[in-house]
Amino acid sequence: MSEKKTQFNVYLPPELVRAVKHRCIDEGLSLSAFVERILTDYIESASKEEKK
Amino acid sequence: MTKTPVPTLTVQPIHFTSEYVTWKQFYLQLGLRETEADDPMTTILAADSGQLMLGEVPEDSHLNGIRLVEFTVDDLDVYASALEAAGTEVNRVELTHDRNTIAVDLPQGRVHIGESAVSAGTARFDPTGLSIGALLYTPAETVTIGAHALAPYGLTPRIASNNGGWTDLIGHGVFAFHEGTLRTVDNDAPYQPVISLFAETGDVEKYMAELQPRGVEVSLIDEAYGRTLNITQPDGGILTVNESQQDLYGYHRLDP
């Protein structure tokens, strides 16, 4: 992934936003680092599934 | 006999720059106000709570672009007496230009407390306004002990993270210790902690709406601990204005 970061705005249910933020704190990650990891993992695993 | 309470400190970050006019204009755009302490090379700007000193230095100065912090009180002698009555160490130090101060040796380096030149910005921290402050990055194991060392001098510990990476204190303005890399410079003392400037307000959307018509480049960002405004500075760096924390998950209050 490129090192350059860009802002990415999405609309989510407030309860999910709250749960995601709490999980970030539990894992000691910034919100950006956490979301980047989750999305990257999902994209990579979905790509692998498609190739099967 | 009742003890005199230790007077509240005013947090006064100091920004040294060779681009004095540009930065002064920037800070005024943020809503900081000019005070009677204003001359061509040094000025004190006031937030609703807390002050900022802007000092011009030559382009090749080792301080150019550096932000340090000092604290101020109305009357240094009254303040020193209150500290002594409270059993807190008073280390009087005279700096250049005959400036009398009290030096405080934190685990992060030496900071000074001097007599305030102006009264603007000496209101108690209040989330309905804009509070300016200093953010001191320091190794995690020194976050809490730094706050414990500073608090007796007139700041109130407010919120700390459960993992030990953050402790903030309020007074006139706000001061925070945050896990990170400590940097010190030689100025009035051999080791003085370099700080980052930051601010806090209770309503970041309202403040953002005030900034945009003034031409300030600003964006609202979600962070794990809350929301923050990222303001683009004249040097391209980011100044953060945190929204007063509402959700204390992973944090706890220290104040009564």
Interface residues (C-beta under 8 A of the other chain):
Chain A: Q7 V17 R18 K21 H22 C24 I25 D26 G28 L29 S30 L31 F34
Chain B: S161 N163 S219 I221 D222 E223 A224 Y225 D247 Y249 G250
